[in-house]
Structure formats: C-alpha cells, structure tokens
Amino acid sequence: MSGNIELLNTTLAATRAADRAALIAYLPAGFPTVDGGIQAVEAVIAGGADIVEIGLPHSDPVLDGPVIQTADDIALRGGVRIADVMRTVREAHEATGVPILVMTYWNPIDRYGVERFTAELADAGGAGCILPDLPVQESALWREHADKHGLATVFVVAPSSQDARLATITAAGSGFVYAASLMGVTGTRASVGAQAQDLVGRTRATTDLPVCVGLGVSNAAQAAEVAGFADGVIVGSAFVKAMLDAPDEAAGLAAVRSLAGELAEGVRKR
C-alpha cells in the first residue's frame, strides 16, 4: 500500500492557494493513553489543524524540551510501542482524512527495521516522517524505502545551517522543510524571533518545497506572525501543556480543541 505523501502535498498546495499558512499540530502517541492520544489528535483536527505530527515517544528526546519530555515519559511508562504509534496514525487518519506524519528520532526506526517501519506506516495511511537527527548524508536507505512506499521525508533546518548545507538538505527532502525557529529545544516562547524569518527566506532560495516553522509558537498572535512569512506553523508544546494542565482527560481534549481553533484563526490573520 502506498502512503499519503500526495495528500500532504495537496493539503499544503490548498492552503497556499487560499493565501494562508497551514496549521500543523504535534502530539505524542500514547499520551495520556493510546486511546486518549487518538482522541486528542481528532480534537486538534476538529479545532482547525490541517496536518498532524504524531510523536514517537523516546527515552532520550534531544530536540524536545521539558513539556514534551514529560508527555513522552507518561507514554513510555504506559507501555507505548511502535504498534501503538501506527494505530494512532491509522485511526486518526481514517477518522479525519487529514495528512498524518510521524516525528521520530532515528534509533527506534533503525532497531525496528527501515523496511518494516516504512511499510507499516504506509499501510496505516501515514504521509511521511520528520527525522530531526538523521543526517542527510546517512539517509539514503531511509529515502529509498520512503520513496517506494509513498512517504515524505521531512528534514529539519536550523538558524545555524549555512546556505550550502540548506541546499543539500532541501534537495534530499520531500513534503516540506521543517525550519526550527531558534537554536534549542521545543517549548513555548515569549517571542518567535526574527531569525526564523531569515531562515525561511534562505531556505526558500534553495527549494520549491513549502517551509514550515516550529519551536516556540504557542498562541494566535505568534501563529499570525509566523504565518506572515512561512507556509506552515507547527505547534507542539502548547498542545501538550494544555493536556498536562487539564484536571482530567475530557477537559484536556476540550482545551486542545479550543487552542487549535485559536491558532487556526491566527494563521488566517497573517
């Protein structure tokens, strides 16, 4: 079965045609439970998210700040497995029809097997993978199998990336480019920063792929600011924090749906 890279491409083309940025939400699988995590994905989509990234919980999440680390720890203590990640992708996509990607560090894929992982993700209806710690020069095996199964390969670029390096990264990627707005880990910030706009401009000079910005966006005003210069606005920690701060699961689901609505309104006010 082929994955849903084309659905991802058409979704991003549609938001661009509508003269707005896409809202991309991140939530880890298995948080607060596997079933609860699936419901949370459906809630952010109902609130207005165009695309969703499902995090594969990892014991050493080098890119993630304390909020997502806490959620990952809850998921791992609950016994989440890659099969649960695939189930989350499958059920969320079947229920909503939107593109669902997996964001994961390389080690779990390497241990699971690249062919097995890509085949199962495609079968689940996944649109691709975001691979923040896979060096482009070591990605040939992954890209071979991802291409075979119709999956996007999304690489991360950072403000420290030199122009020649940006060109190498974007030439190897597909779907979109994930532009980290700042140097550091995930988390909400008071300001997204001017360096994000500079990075988007330098990245666009190397590729026709959409450039989507993550790290630091947590409210509608920030979403509107980033939507003014990026093709997509990626929000993760703010959704996870809303779930963590809620008194119970039902309140958490209501909170992430409400936040998605506010952010969706923000990206439309670019």
C-alpha positions in Angstrom: 0.0 0.0 0.0 1.2 3.5 -0.8 1.5 6.2 1.8 -0.1 9.6 1.6 2.6 12.0 0.5 0.3 13.2 -2.2 -2.4 14.1 0.3 0.3 16.1 2.2 1.3 17.9 -1.0 -2.2 18.7 -2.0 -3.1 19.9 1.5 -0.1 22.3 1.5 -0.9 23.4 -2.0 -4.5 24.1 -1.0 -3.6 26.3 2.0 -1.1 28.2 -0.2 -3.8 28.7 -2.8 -6.1 30.1 0.0 -3.3 32.6 0.8 -2.7 31.3 4.2 -0.3 29.1 6.2 -1.2 25.5 7.2 -1.6 24.8 10.9 0.4 21.7 11.8 -0.2 20.2 15.3 2.2 17.9 17.1 1.0 15.4 19.8 2.9 12.3 21.1 1.3 8.9 20.7 0.3 7.2 23.9 -0.3 10.4 25.8 -2.1 10.4 28.1 -3.0 6.9 26.9 -3.1 5.4 23.5 -6.9 5.9 23.2 -6.6 9.4 24.8 -3.9 10.3 22.3 -6.0 9.3 19.4 -8.9 11.4 20.7 -6.5 14.3 21.2 -5.4 14.2 17.6 -9.1 14.1 16.5 -9.7 17.1 18.8 -7.0 19.3 17.3 -8.2 18.5 13.8 -11.8 19.3 14.8 -10.4 22.6 16.1 -8.8 23.5 12.8 -5.4 21.8 12.4 -4.7 21.0 8.7 -1.9 18.4 9.3 -0.8 16.5 12.4 2.6 15.1 13.5 2.5 12.1 15.8 5.5 11.9 18.1 7.1 8.5 18.7 8.0 8.7 22.4 11.7 8.3 23.0 13.7 8.0 26.2 16.4 10.5 25.0 14.5 13.2 23.1 17.4 15.5 22.3 15.2 18.1 20.5 12.4 18.2 23.0 12.0 20.4 26.0 10.6 19.5 29.4 6.9 19.6 28.4 7.2 17.1 25.6 9.7 15.1 27.7 7.1 14.8 30.4 4.5 13.6 28.0 6.9 11.1 26.5 7.7 9.8 29.9 4.0 9.3 30.7 3.6 7.4 27.4 6.6 5.2 27.9 5.6 4.4 31.4 2.2 3.4 30.0 3.9 0.9 27.7 3.5 2.6 24.4 5.1 0.7 21.5 5.6 1.4 17.8 2.5 -0.6 17.1 0.5 2.0 19.1 2.1 4.8 17.1 0.9 3.1 13.9 -2.5 2.5 15.4 -2.7 6.2 16.3 -1.8 7.2 12.7 -4.3 4.8 11.2 -7.3 5.6 13.4 -6.7 9.4 13.3 -6.3 9.4 9.5 -9.4 7.2 9.0 -11.5 9.4 11.3 -10.4 12.7 9.8 -8.9 12.3 6.3 -6.0 14.7 7.1 -2.3 14.0 6.5 -0.7 12.4 9.5 3.1 12.2 9.8 5.3 10.6 12.4 8.1 12.6 14.1 10.8 10.3 15.4 14.4 10.0 16.2 16.4 7.6 14.1 17.3 5.0 16.7 13.8 3.4 17.1 13.5 3.1 13.3 16.9 1.6 13.0 16.1 -1.0 15.6 12.7 -1.7 14.2 13.9 -2.0 10.6 13.6 0.6 7.9 11.6 -1.6 5.5 9.2 -2.8 8.2 8.7 0.7 9.6 8.0 2.4 6.2 5.7 -0.4 5.0 3.7 -0.3 8.2 3.5 3.5 8.2 2.3 3.5 4.6 -0.3 0.8 5.4 -1.6 2.9 8.3 -2.2 5.8 5.9 0.7 7.8 7.1 2.0 10.7 4.9 5.6 10.6 6.0 8.2 11.1 8.7 10.0 14.0 10.3 13.5 12.9 11.2 15.3 15.6 13.3 18.5 13.6 14.0 19.1 11.7 10.8 22.0 13.3 8.8 21.2 13.8 5.2 24.4 12.1 4.1 23.3 8.9 6.0 19.7 9.0 4.8 19.9 7.0 1.5 18.4 3.8 2.9 15.6 5.6 4.6 14.8 7.7 1.5 14.8 4.6 -0.8 12.2 2.9 1.3 10.2 6.0 1.9 10.0 6.8 -1.8 9.0 3.2 -2.5 6.1 3.4 0.0 4.9 6.9 -0.9 6.1 8.7 2.2 7.5 12.2 2.7 11.0 12.6 4.2 11.0 15.9 6.2 14.3 17.2 7.4 14.9 19.9 10.0 17.0 23.0 9.2 18.2 25.5 11.9 19.3 29.1 12.0 22.9 27.8 12.2 22.6 26.0 8.9 24.8 27.6 6.2 23.3 28.2 2.8 25.3 25.3 1.1 24.1 23.0 3.8 20.5 24.2 3.4 20.7 23.3 -0.3 21.9 19.8 0.5 19.2 19.2 3.0 16.3 20.5 0.9 17.4 18.6 -2.2 17.1 15.4 -0.3 13.8 16.2 1.4 10.1 15.9 0.3 6.8 17.1 1.6 8.0 20.2 3.3 11.0 21.6 5.2 10.8 21.9 9.0 12.5 25.2 9.9 13.4 25.3 13.6 12.8 28.9 14.6 15.7 29.0 17.1 18.6 27.1 18.4 17.5 25.0 21.4 14.7 22.6 22.3 11.0 22.6 21.9 8.9 24.7 24.2 6.7 27.9 24.3 8.5 31.2 23.9 7.5 34.8 24.5 8.8 35.7 21.0 9.5 33.5 18.0 12.3 35.8 16.8 13.5 37.4 13.6 16.0 34.7 12.8 13.1 32.4 11.9 12.1 34.7 9.1 15.6 34.9 7.9 15.9 31.1 7.9 12.7 30.8 5.9 14.0 33.2 3.3 17.3 31.4 3.0 15.7 28.0 2.8 13.2 29.1 0.1 16.2 30.3 -2.0 17.2 26.6 -2.3 13.9 24.8 -2.8 10.3 24.9 -4.0 9.2 22.8 -1.1 6.9 24.5 1.5 8.8 25.8 4.5 7.1 25.3 7.8 8.3 26.8 11.1 8.2 25.1 14.5 9.6 25.7 18.0 8.2 28.4 20.2 4.7 29.2 18.7 2.0 29.0 21.4 -0.7 31.5 20.7 -2.8 33.1 18.0 -0.6 36.2 17.8 2.6 34.2 17.3 0.8 32.0 14.8 -0.3 35.0 12.8 3.3 36.4 12.9 4.9 33.2 11.6 2.1 32.7 9.0 3.1 36.0 7.6 6.4 34.5 6.2 6.1 30.7 6.4 4.0 28.1 4.6 3.1 26.3 7.8 3.0 27.0 11.5 4.0 24.0 13.7 2.7 23.9 17.3 3.5 21.1 19.8 4.5 22.1 23.3 1.4 24.4 23.7 -0.9 21.5 22.9 0.9 19.1 25.2 0.9 21.6 28.0 -2.8 22.2 27.6 -3.3 18.4 28.1 -0.9 18.3 31.1 -2.5 21.3 32.8 -6.1 19.9 32.4 -7.7 18.4 35.5 -9.0 15.4 33.6 -8.9 13.9 30.1 -12.2 15.4 29.0 -11.0 18.9 29.9 -7.7 18.2 28.2 -9.5 17.3 24.9 -11.6 20.5 25.2 -8.5 22.6 25.8 -6.6 21.3 22.8 -9.6 21.7 20.5 -10.1 25.3 21.7 -6.4 26.1 21.3 -6.4 24.7 17.8 -9.3 26.9 17.0 -7.5 30.0 18.2 -4.3 29.1 16.3 -6.3 28.3 13.2 -7.8 31.8 13.4 -4.3 33.2 13.9 -2.9 31.6 10.7 -5.8 33.1 8.8 -4.9 36.6 10.0 -1.4 36.6 8.5 
